[in-house]
């Protein structure tokens, strides 16, 4: 492998092996690479929604503290390299290729004994390898799916485990009930770990407390540090225990809660109030209520399950202009529940498809009675001049739309 394209092609080929829960392949791979991920201080973040935003807030706090902060997140919105970053800067092509070459060789060596690794396992190994080379002060790892059997869960002694939220998502893999899903998320909690939990449903608080008790883990509820918050035309403002009112870099009431996770963690790490406040203000996270155009007003939001859409809808109720929605909800998501919530703020909902294996086709959408429009025709045929356009339904979808909107066709249309 010599280029980023070679790396992406190699990883893409591994997608054919699907999702295979379990840590045996990952552990064998790290042993072959002679990597102990616990030699670098780490924070482990799991949850249905809010993981990426929590990571973004915490990363910026760490940077403001003067530290070198590595992050491993998914999926990406602008470029693949976002998944492995140092202080918010994506991994370079040279470093990506070097890591991929090392991981590919290790996979070849263990294939006969443990079987073929998955795409996400290979990607996680890339991250571990890269961070082993550059030795940041701290790495924040975002769980890819679930927690207990996620490939990031080879971490044995994280400084803290953060559970952001728990909702209905990936039921086919994680379980049908909230309790079953929660036990998967709780799986990142190790013996005597410091645990920070966000706003969870009442029926999950006792199970989490019991789980932490069994693990002799220390539990802190992050919501307890929220003192006040308000939404205004200038953004989302929040006050936390010991932290004066600050405008958050990410918008919405749900971001007040995500930021609280980072505030508690940063405080426990001994970071300064100045660094915490600066991190709250500087956090950015593409695709999370991201205003990509102001005239017309176009917002990208990667709400991809009912809980995520509920948070989006609450923020949309504050919009001054009428709302119009363009969405593509993946085949394995609860489409009806998500659409019902969106109808609380607008009847103008258009559905479309895009090039992705789990995307509903136009034919499927038509059979479901959807208001269908082809993606490449939407911006030519829809007048969004005096409306707020929300693009949502899937993080993969908004990544596609972002590329489209950054293209020449939209630039010309915007100048009309």
Secondary structure, DSSP 8 states (H G I E B T S, - for coil): --SHHHHHHHHHHHGGG-----SHHHHHHHHHHT--GGGS-EEEEE-SSSHHHHHHHHHHHHHHTT--EEEE-SS-SS-GGGGEEETTEE--HHHHHHHHHHHHHHHHHHHHHH----HHHHHHHHHHHHHHHH--SEEEEE-SSSSTTSGGGG-SS-SEEEE----S--HHHH-SSHHHHHHHHHTT--TT-EEEE-S--HHHHHHHHHHHHHTT-EEEEGGGGEEEEEEETTEEEEEETTEEEEE-SS-SHHHHHHHHHHHHHHHHTT--HHHHHHHHHH---TTSSEEEEETTEEEE----SHHHHHHHHHHHTT-SSEEEEEE--BTTS-HHHHHHHHTTT-S-EEE---S-TTB--HHHHHHTT--B--HHHHHHH---TTEEEEEES-HHHHHHHHHHHTSHHHHHHHT-
